[in-house]
Amino acid sequence: MKAIWNGEVIAESDDTVVVEGNHYFPVTSLKREFTTFSNHRTSCPWKGQAHYFSLMVHGDMNPDAVWYYPEPSEAAAEIKDRVAFWKGVQVTE
């Protein structure tokens, strides 16, 4: 699987976990040169608190386009150390 935004592969892995229709990639597959800090947080009743990264590719910013759960609930343990994407990031095979 590949996560692509603004013409760049942001993450690539054959080891994704699908939860609620979202592919969670290993955090080690995330190309950190395209990520920037975000202090955005959201809460999911069964997964826990999500943290975010923004993307910066070719001078274009995609705020809060990457999310992860640094301390997921026991029910969501399979997404520990994984990231997922939205806001126009294409996830394809």
N, C-alpha and C positions, 0 to 999 in steps of 0.2 A: 504494500500500500504506500501511496505517496500523498503528502499534503502539499499543495501548490498554491502560492499566492503571488500575484504580480510578476509572473514568469519565472519564479524561483521555487525549487523544491525546499520546503521548510523542514520537512521530516520525511524519512523513508524507512520502512521496516516490514518484514514478513511476519512480525509478531505483534499483532494488534489485538486488543480486547474490545468487543462491541458491547456497549451498555446504552440502552435507550436509543439505539440507532446511531450512536457516535462511536467512531473508532478511536480508541485510546492507544497512542503510540508510546513506546518506552521513552522516558525523558532523555535517555542517552542518544536517541535518534534525532532530537531537536537540534537544528543548526542555530546555535546561540548567537552567531554573528547577525542574525535577522531579528533577534528579540530585544526588547527594551522593557524597562521596569513599568509596572502598573500597580497602583495601590488599590485597584478595584477588588471587591470581595462580594460574593453572593453565598447564600446558604441553601442547601438542599436538605429536606427533611430526613432522607435516608442515607445520603452520601456524606454529608458534613459541610464544612465551609470550603468553598472554591476560591482559589487565588488565580490571578491572571498575569499574562505577559501581553504586551503590545508588539506588533510587528513593524519593522522599518525595513523596507525593501526599495532600492533605487530611489531613495528620497521620499517615498510615500509611506505614510503612517496608517496602520490599521489598529486602532485602539482596542485593547482587551480581546483580541482575536484568539488567544490561546488560554485554555484553562487547565487547572490541575488541582488535585486535593492532596495537600501535603500530609494531612492526617485523616484519611478517610475512615468512616465508620467501619465496624467489623463486617457489616453487610456488604460493603463496597471495597473490601480489602484487595480485590483483584485489580483495582485501578491505582493502587499505591505506586508511586514513581512512574506515572504515565501522564501524558498530556493529550488534550483533544482540541479541536478547532471549530470555528464558526466564522460568521461575518465575512463571507465571500471566499474563505479558504476552501479550495476544492480537494476532496479526498477521493482518490481514484486508485484503481489497480495498476 
